[in-house]
Amino acid sequence: DVTKRTILSDIARIYDPLGLVGPVTIKCKIFIQDLWKLNINWDEPLPTEIHRAWQEFRQQLPALHDLQIPRHALCRNISQTELHGFCDASERGYGACIL
């Protein structure tokens, strides 16, 4: 059975110390928030539509293993450095980055 406990266990397996898959982790956190709002207990089986939604989302998680983000850290002849910050928010989440 899929329960709030098993979903949280799946989410906890996502290791992202740099926050590169933030859009995925925020979706997971929102999913858990929704379970709390529905007063679903830790070991209670999920309603069918929520179970189906989680299964569809969970099937996509293995694709994170294939994620590659190319980056070039070494540069020569740097004459100017710039720092750019971006942020955005909604009612359910927020995000920010500095480049």
C-alpha positions as CSV (number, residue, x, y, z in Angstrom):
1,D,0.0,0.0,0.0
2,V,1.1,3.6,-0.6
3,T,0.8,5.7,2.5
4,K,2.1,9.0,3.7
5,R,5.0,7.2,5.3
6,T,6.1,5.4,2.1
7,I,5.8,8.6,0.1
8,L,8.0,10.5,2.6
9,S,10.5,7.6,2.4
10,D,10.6,7.9,-1.4
11,I,11.0,11.7,-1.2
12,A,13.8,11.4,1.4
13,R,15.9,9.4,-1.1
14,I,16.3,12.4,-3.4
15,Y,19.8,13.7,-2.6
16,D,20.2,17.2,-3.9
17,P,22.7,19.2,-1.8
18,L,23.1,21.9,-4.4
19,G,19.3,22.4,-5.0
20,L,19.6,21.6,-8.7
21,V,16.4,19.6,-8.8
22,G,14.5,22.1,-6.7
23,P,11.4,22.1,-9.0
24,V,11.1,18.3,-8.2
25,T,11.6,18.6,-4.5
26,I,9.2,21.5,-4.1
27,K,6.5,19.4,-5.9
28,C,7.2,16.6,-3.4
29,K,6.9,19.0,-0.5
30,I,3.6,20.3,-1.8
31,F,2.3,16.8,-2.3
32,I,3.1,16.0,1.4
33,Q,1.4,19.3,2.4
34,D,-1.7,18.2,0.6
35,L,-1.7,14.9,2.4
36,W,-1.6,16.8,5.7
37,K,-4.4,19.1,4.7
38,L,-6.5,16.0,4.0
39,N,-5.8,14.6,7.5
40,I,-4.4,11.4,6.1
41,N,-2.6,9.4,8.8
42,W,0.9,8.0,8.4
43,D,-0.1,4.4,7.6
44,E,-3.5,5.0,6.1
45,P,-3.9,3.9,2.5
46,L,-4.3,6.8,0.1
47,P,-7.5,7.6,-1.7
48,T,-7.5,6.2,-5.3
49,E,-7.0,9.5,-7.1
50,I,-4.2,10.6,-4.8
51,H,-2.6,7.2,-5.1
52,R,-2.8,7.4,-8.9
53,A,-1.3,11.0,-8.9
54,W,1.7,9.8,-6.8
55,Q,2.3,6.7,-8.9
56,E,2.4,8.9,-12.1
57,F,4.9,11.3,-10.4
58,R,7.0,8.5,-8.9
59,Q,7.4,6.9,-12.3
60,Q,9.3,10.0,-13.4
61,L,11.7,10.1,-10.5
62,P,14.3,7.6,-11.9
63,A,14.9,10.1,-14.7
64,L,16.7,12.2,-12.2
65,H,19.6,9.8,-12.3
66,D,20.2,10.8,-16.0
67,L,20.2,14.6,-15.2
68,Q,23.4,16.2,-16.3
69,I,24.1,19.9,-15.8
70,P,27.2,21.0,-17.8
71,R,29.3,23.7,-16.2
72,H,32.6,25.4,-16.9
73,A,34.3,26.5,-13.8
74,L,37.7,27.5,-15.1
75,C,38.1,30.7,-17.2
76,R,41.1,32.7,-18.4
77,N,41.6,36.4,-18.8
78,I,38.6,37.5,-16.6
79,S,38.3,41.2,-16.8
80,Q,35.0,41.8,-15.1
81,T,32.8,39.8,-12.7
82,E,29.1,40.1,-12.3
83,L,26.7,38.7,-9.8
84,H,23.0,38.1,-10.8
85,G,20.2,37.2,-8.4
86,F,16.8,35.9,-9.4
87,C,13.8,35.0,-7.3
88,D,10.1,34.2,-7.7
89,A,7.3,33.1,-5.5
90,S,3.8,31.8,-5.5
91,E,1.2,30.9,-2.8
92,R,2.7,27.4,-2.6
93,G,6.5,27.9,-3.0
94,Y,9.4,30.1,-3.7
95,G,12.7,29.9,-5.4
96,A,15.9,31.9,-5.7
97,C,19.3,31.6,-7.3
98,I,22.5,33.6,-7.5
99,L,24.7,33.3,-10.5
